[in-house]
């Protein structure tokens, strides 16, 4: 399904007036260290197209990747806790909100990533409710499933279903590429309508 992918551009709070076109888009959002970039690399079947870092909270711009010369898959900055001063965190929150509002009509789904080792955090639930208020389509993805036991996965699914109003929960392991193809098919269903 992904025939070509390339990094297109970055947008930050200072350059936000420089904008775009009408391509359909899928956004990836999550707390710091939820492995957004790793999941996107797994979806793209590329090792390091989307930059990853051992330091949590490294993504600080909206990074757009052009897929099949038709769609954007966008790696957004993190939300929630990370070791960053308050002013910078507010800039990132502002960027996320601005981006969602500006691109609302082109965004086909927002992929909200949940860390299977931490379960849904208050910031995840707040983001989910914010997206619901904006009437955005939301795809919940639980990451790092290779790092928890089966019984814990069942507990995470149960907690996510409760926190996210019984929405379908997708499980993935970017590291071992488990269920990545299934997620890719689901995302392409949403982007082509």
Residue pairs with C-beta under 8 A, 6 or more apart in sequence:
1 184
1 185
1 188
2 43
2 44
2 45
2 67
2 68
2 184
3 68
4 66
4 67
4 68
4 69
5 44
5 46
5 49
5 65
5 66
5 67
5 68
5 73
6 49
6 65
6 66
7 49
7 63
7 64
7 65
7 66
8 64
8 65
8 66
8 72
9 63
9 64
10 61
10 62
10 63
10 64
11 18
11 19
11 61
11 62
11 64
11 95
11 99
12 60
12 61
12 62
12 95
13 91
13 92
13 94
13 95
13 98
16 95
16 98
16 99
16 102
19 102
20 64
20 103
22 106
23 66
23 70
23 71
23 72
23 106
24 70
24 71
24 72
24 106
24 107
24 108
24 191
25 64
25 71
25 72
25 73
25 74
25 103
25 106
25 107
25 108
25 191
26 71
26 72
26 73
26 74
26 107
26 108
26 109
26 110
26 111
26 187
26 190
26 191
27 74
27 76
27 99
27 100
27 103
27 107
27 109
27 110
27 111
28 36
28 39
28 40
28 73
28 74
28 75
28 76
28 111
28 113
29 36
29 76
29 79
29 96
29 110
29 111
29 112
29 113
29 127
30 36
30 78
30 79
30 112
30 113
30 114
30 115
30 124
30 143
31 78
31 79
31 80
31 81
31 82
31 113
31 115
31 118
31 121
31 123
31 124
32 56
32 57
32 78
32 80
32 81
32 82
33 56
33 57
33 78
33 82
33 115
34 78
34 113
34 114
34 115
34 143
34 144
35 52
35 113
35 115
35 143
35 144
35 174
35 175
36 59
36 75
36 76
36 78
36 113
37 50
37 51
37 52
37 53
37 59
37 75
38 50
38 52
38 174
38 175
39 113
39 141
39 143
39 172
39 174
39 180
40 49
40 50
40 65
40 73
40 75
41 47
41 48
41 49
41 50
41 52
41 174
42 172
42 174
42 177
42 180
43 73
43 180
43 183
43 184
43 187
44 50
44 65
44 67
44 73
49 65
50 63
50 65
50 75
51 58
51 59
51 63
52 58
56 78
56 82
56 83
57 78
57 82
57 83
57 84
59 75
59 76
59 77
59 78
60 77
60 88
60 92
61 77
61 95
62 74
62 75
62 76
62 77
62 95
62 99
63 74
63 75
64 72
64 73
64 74
65 72
65 73
65 74
65 75
66 72
67 73
71 191
74 99
76 96
76 99
77 92
77 95
77 96
78 92
79 92
79 93
79 96
79 123
79 127
80 121
80 123
80 124
81 123
82 89
84 92
100 107
100 110
100 131
100 134
100 136
101 134
104 134
104 136
107 136
107 137
108 137
108 190
108 191
108 193
109 136
109 137
109 138
109 139
109 187
109 190
109 191
110 131
110 136
110 137
110 138
110 139
111 139
111 141
111 187
112 124
112 127
112 128
112 131
112 138
112 139
112 140
112 141
113 141
113 142
113 143
114 120
114 124
114 140
114 141
114 142
114 143
114 156
114 160
115 142
115 143
115 144
116 142
116 143
116 144
116 145
116 147
116 148
116 152
116 153
116 156
116 171
117 144
117 147
117 148
119 155
119 156
119 159
119 160
120 159
120 160
120 163
120 164
124 163
125 163
125 164
128 138
128 140
128 163
128 164
131 138
132 138
137 190
138 164
138 167
139 170
139 186
139 187
139 190
140 160
140 164
140 167
140 168
140 169
140 170
141 169
141 170
141 171
141 172
141 183
142 153
142 156
142 157
142 160
142 169
142 170
142 171
142 172
143 172
143 173
143 174
144 173
144 174
144 175
145 153
145 171
145 172
145 173
145 178
145 179
146 173
146 175
146 176
146 178
147 173
148 156
153 171
157 169
157 171
160 167
160 169
161 167
161 169
170 179
170 182
170 183
170 186
171 178
171 179
172 178
172 179
172 180
172 183
173 179
173 180
174 180
